[in-house]
Amino acid sequence: MNIFAVPTKPYLDQKFGTSGLRKKTADFQQENYLENAVQSIFDCLTGFEGKTLIIGSDGRYYSAHAVQVIIKMAIANQFGHIIIGQEGILSTPAVSHLIQKRQAFGALILTASHNPAGKEGDFGIKYNISTGAPAPANLGDAFSDRCSKIDRLWMIQSPDVDLSYQHEETLGSTLIEVIDPVSDYAQYMQEIFDFEAIKTLFKNGFKMTFNAMNAVTGPYAKYIFEELLGAESGTVINGTPLPDFGGLHPEPNLVYAKDLVDLAYSENAPDLCAASDGDGDRYMILGKSFFVTPADSLAVLAEYIEKIPFYKGKFYGAARSMPTADALDAVCHKLKKECYQTPTGWKFFGSLLEDKKISLCGEESFGAGSFHVMEKDGLWAILFWLNILAITQKTPQKIVTELWKKYGRVYAKTYSYHTNDTEAVTHLLDSLSSRIPGLIDLSFDDYSVLKASIFNYTDPVSNEQTTNQGIIIDLSKGARIFVRASGTSSSGATLKVYLSQKSTDIQSDPKDLLQPLEKTAQDLLQIQKYLGDKVEITET
């Protein structure tokens, strides 16, 4: 087996953000584009010779080729043990669990999460460290810097590894282990949740539909829900991972999972509808004719967390991303637990979880997790809900309504404005920042501004500072606007506008109640002025 150096030239657009490197698939298919990113990661790491690297993918287009490239490069760079899922498949939370279980040095995950796949879609790569958490910001910055300077990479000449079956083989001095991608994760879920209680729930006639969106969680869901828990065959739909996700946009929300939403609001609705995303780290919950918002779901998990034996006596506190409506805060206050607000990006929860400041965390984009793994975990959240339903024998609507009666309701809506004009988004945010002093006491038809500020964050554990993470505008009547630029798109720019309003009125239609706040946000942010009409607008 020959190890050889390959001369290369840098691509200056290779910037690792909070979710790794995401670009169009065509970008990754350029000569040495993927290879440069992988080698830059390896060049920034130390002490991994002879150690274990885990490789996983969500099965999207180009993954099969990319996995083989990474195997050969990892061997050339002297990793001693490579663990990879059969057919290259491993969900993001499953990878995080395997890192901890196998005491791996780290992992490379091929995913663009909830972004569309296929030749015309997106591709991505991210690195997770030895705790199972995504690479911290300073390491991501180092990857980006190295990408801008790289001039060589290391490779071996070898046939591709057959990933179609579970086995072990040795290439050079490196052990290659192809494993069942599902079994370790499924066993861990049985250690966390009361599977016998959930089995009884299904045995007594409980009906559920889970939409895997032709993405990575299909095999996991079929085994866990239909085989282990006894849900009827066909509970899992769109359960086969496809390179293009069957043309679906694998984001579990009211827009992209509309067929599931329609089912939940139909006469034939099952007791629970749920979905997960491309790499398995997001989720959505619906009862019969009832949508559970991410903020309300997180609050419910906090309310019931110590009813789950795995967490008994281990509820240290909780955290939410700043854009997430603050339903969680009231539960934490009642339970006398700290509630932290972090910037968007799962990595910001990592130090809080590791330091046992929190046991539970979540974000408005349908992600939630706990200290069980250092990533958000969609199937875990759905199993959590199933366990709660088994314990309480109540419907999702009843559980959430009881939460509202106890703590009040927080109405929320998110607008995503996607444009190819990145400068327009920058100009809007810069203008708004410069106007902050003049916003105070500004009055509109329905609201007045009480406070406005730029969201800066200091990590409570490391004291690391993260600045300019968005703009918070607190209004009268318990209303809030939060605005920021999103970094998860592979092209263009997305302006995110988050609206929320607390109310003791728990029966209003969210559309009606939030309409005055929507108008205020338009007037205050001057979105039309800066972004014009050439924008794609998504409401969730």
C-alpha positions, 0 to 999 in steps of 0.5 A, spaced: 500 500 500 502 506 497 502 513 501 503 519 497 502 526 497 497 530 492 499 537 490 493 541 490 491 548 490 486 552 495 479 554 494 478 560 498 470 559 499 471 553 504 469 556 510 467 552 516 461 555 520 457 552 526 454 546 522 461 545 518 462 546 511 456 546 506 456 548 499 452 545 493 454 538 491 457 541 484 462 545 489 464 538 492 465 535 486 470 540 483 477 537 483 480 536 490 474 540 493 472 535 498 479 532 499 482 539 501 477 540 506 478 533 509 486 534 509 485 541 512 481 538 518 486 533 519 492 538 519 489 542 524 488 535 529 494 532 533 495 526 537 490 522 532 495 517 530 493 510 531 486 512 534 479 511 532 475 515 527 468 514 525 465 516 518 458 517 517 453 520 512 446 521 511 446 517 505 445 523 500 448 524 493 455 524 493 456 520 500 458 514 497 464 517 493 466 521 499 466 516 504 471 512 500 475 518 499 475 519 506 477 512 508 483 512 504 485 519 506 484 517 514 489 511 512 494 515 509 494 520 515 495 514 520 488 513 523 489 506 526 481 504 526 476 506 522 468 505 524 463 506 519 456 504 518 453 499 513 452 503 506 456 509 509 449 510 513 450 513 520 445 519 523 448 524 526 446 523 534 448 515 532 455 518 531 455 522 537 453 516 541 458 511 538 464 516 539 463 516 546 461 508 546 467 507 542 472 512 545 473 515 538 478 520 537 473 524 533 468 523 527 467 526 520 459 526 518 457 527 511 451 531 511 447 538 510 442 536 515 435 539 513 438 542 506 435 538 500 440 533 496 441 530 489 445 533 484 442 540 484 442 540 492 447 541 497 452 537 500 456 538 507 462 535 512 462 536 519 467 534 524 465 532 531 470 532 537 472 526 542 466 528 547 461 527 541 460 534 540 461 538 534 467 542 533 468 548 537 468 555 533 476 556 534 477 549 531 472 551 525 476 557 524 482 553 524 479 549 519 477 555 514 484 558 515 488 551 513 483 551 507 486 557 505 493 555 505 493 548 503 498 545 498 498 538 499 494 532 501 495 525 503 492 519 500 493 511 499 492 507 492 487 502 494 480 499 492 474 501 495 472 498 501 465 494 500 460 497 505 455 493 503 455 488 509 458 488 516 465 486 517 472 487 519 478 488 514 485 491 515 488 496 510 496 497 511 496 497 519 489 500 519 483 496 522 476 498 518 470 496 521 463 496 518 458 496 523 450 495 523 448 503 523 442 502 528 443 497 533 448 501 538 443 507 538 437 503 538 440 499 545 442 506 548 434 508 547 432 502 551 436 504 556 433 511 556 426 510 555 421 505 558 420 501 552 415 496 556 410 502 557 411 504 550 409 497 547 403 497 552 401 504 549 401 501 542 398 494 544 392 498 547 391 501 540 395 507 539 396 509 532 402 513 530 405 515 523 412 517 522 415 520 516 422 519 515 422 524 509 427 518 505 432 520 509 437 517 514 432 515 520 428 511 516 432 504 518 432 507 525 425 508 526 423 502 522 427 498 527 425 502 533 418 503 532 415 497 528 420 492 531 422 493 538 415 497 540 410 493 536 407 499 532 403 496 526 407 495 519 407 502 515 407 506 521 414 509 518 413 512 511 418 514 506 423 510 510 428 508 505 434 513 505 435 515 498 440 520 495 436 525 493 431 524 499 426 522 494 425 530 491 423 532 498 426 537 502 428 533 509 426 539 514 420 537 519 416 543 519 409 545 517 412 547 510 416 541 508 412 536 511 405 538 509 403 531 507 404 529 514 400 536 517 394 534 512 394 527 515 394 530 522 388 535 521 384 529 517 378 525 519 383 519 519 389 522 523 393 517 528 394 519 535 401 522 533 404 524 527 412 525 527 417 527 522 425 527 522 430 531 518 436 529 513 441 527 518 436 525 524 437 531 529 431 535 528 423 533 529 416 535 529 410 533 533 403 533 532 397 530 535 390 530 532 389 537 529 394 540 533 401 542 532 406 542 538 411 548 537 418 547 538 418 552 544 412 548 547 415 541 546 421 543 549 417 546 555 413 539 556 420 535 556 422 540 561 416 539 565 416 531 565 424 530 564 424 527 571 418 522 570 423 518 565 428 514 570 434 515 566 434 523 568 431 522 575 435 527 580 439 529 574 435 535 571 441 540 572 438 546 568 436 547 561 438 552 555 434 554 549 437 558 543 435 566 543 431 565 537 426 560 541 420 563 544 421 562 552 416 557 554 422 553 557 423 559 562 417 559 566 418 551 567 425 552 569 423 558 574 417 554 577 422 548 578 428 553 580 432 551 575 437 555 571 435 557 564 440 559 559 439 563 552 445 561 547 446 563 540 444 559 534 448 553 533 448 546 537 456 547 539 454 553 544 450 547 548 456 543 549 460 546 554 453 547 558 452 539 557 459 537 559 459 542 565 452 539 568 449 546 568 444 543 563 440 536 562 436 539 556 436 544 551 433 546 544 432 551 539 426 553 535 428 550 528 426 543 531 432 541 534 432 538 542 437 534 546 440 532 552 446 530 556 445 523 553 449 525 546 452 531 545 448 533 539 441 534 538 437 528 537 430 527 533 428 520 534 430 521 542 425 527 542 420 523 539 421 517 544 421 522 549 414 524 547 411 517 547 414 515 554 410 521 556 404 519 553 405 512 556 405 515 563 400 520 562 395 517 558 393 524 555 393 526 548 399 531 546 393 537 545 391 535 553 399 535 555 400 542 552 394 545 554 395 543 561 402 547 560 399 553 557 394 553 563 399 553 568 404 557 565 401 562 560 402 561 552 407 564 548 405 565 541 410 564 536 412 565 528 418 565 524 419 568 517 425 566 513 427 571 507 432 568 503 435 572 497 441 571 493 443 579 495 447 577 501 449 585 501 442 587 502 441 582 508 448 585 511 445 592 510 439 591 513 442 588 519 447 594 519 442 599 519 438 596 524 444 596 529 445 603 528 438 605 529 438 601 536 439 607 540 433 611 537 428 605 537 427 606 545 420 608 546 418 608 539 411 607 538 407 603 533 399 602 532 399 596 537 406 596 540 412 600 543 419 599 544 421 597 551 428 595 550 433 593 544 440 591 544 445 586 540 445 579 542 452 578 545 454 571 549 459 569 554 460 562 555 458 561 562 464 555 563 469 557 558 468 565 558 469 565 551 465 571 548 461 570 541 458 577 539 453 580 534 449 574 534 442 578 532 438 583 535 433 583 540 427 588 540 423 587 547 416 590 546 410 592 550 404 587 551 410 581 552 412 581 545 419 580 542 422 581 535 429 577 534 432 578 528 439 575 525 442 572 519 442 565 518 448 561 516 445 554 514 444 556 507 449 553 501 448 559 497 445 566 498 443 569 505 437 568 509 434 573 514 431 570 520 425 574 523 422 571 530 416 573 533 413 571 540 408 574 544 406 571 551 399 571 553 394 568 558 389 567 553 391 560 550 385 559 545 386 565 540 388 563 533 396 564 532 395 567 526 390 572 528 394 574 535 400 575 531 398 579 526 399 586 529 406 584 531 407 582 524 405 589 521 410 592 527 416 588 525 415 590 517 415 597 519 420 597 524 425 592 520 424 596 514 424 589 510 421 591 504 426 597 503 432 593 504 430 586 501 425 588 496 420 583 492 426 578 490 425 574 496 423 567 498 419 567 504 417 561 508 413 561 515 414 556 520 
